[in-house]
């Protein structure tokens, strides 16, 4: 399939998905749940990264 064909197929699938979400409150709730889970995951990763960064900085300062 050509690139244009894949583009058209993707656009059509996106349009059908939007229509389903608009007409189905359960689908919208599922999307909202996924977004909330993604935000929670991102927050946990960021927190862990910052905690580890602080540990590394503290360890490098104590070696000097």
N, C-alpha and C positions, 0 to 999 in steps of 0.2 A: 504494500500500500504506500502511496506517495505521502510526502510530508503534508501536503494540502488535505489529503484524505484523513490523515490522523488528526489534523487540526479541526476539521469539520466534525469528525466523530467526537472529539473532546468537547467542542463547543455545544454540540447537541446533548451530550451526556450532562454537561453542566447546566444547561437549560432545564432538562428534565428534573435534575436534582433540585434546582431552585423552586420549580413548580411544586414538587413533592413537599419540600420543607414549608412552603407557604400554606399549603392546603392541609398539612398534617402536623398538629401541635406536638405529637409524640416525637416526630422526627426532629423538630426544632429543639425539644427538650434534650434529646440525645446529643445533638450538636452542642448545646450549651453545657452539658455534662462533660463532653470531651474537651471543650475549651477550658472549663474549670480544672479538669485533671491536668491539662497541659500547663496551665498557670501554676498549679501546685508543684508539679515536677520541676518546672523552670526555677521556681523559688527555692526548692530544696537543693537543686544543683548549684545555684548561685550562692546560697548560704554555705554549703559544703566547700565550695571553691574559696570563698572568703575566709572561712575558718582555717583551711589548710594553708592559704597564703600567709595568714597571721602566724601560724605555727612555724613556717619556714623562715619568716623574717625574724621571729624571736630566736630561733636556733642559730641563725647566721649572726645575730648581734651578740649572742652569748659566746660564740667561738672567737670573737675579736678581742 
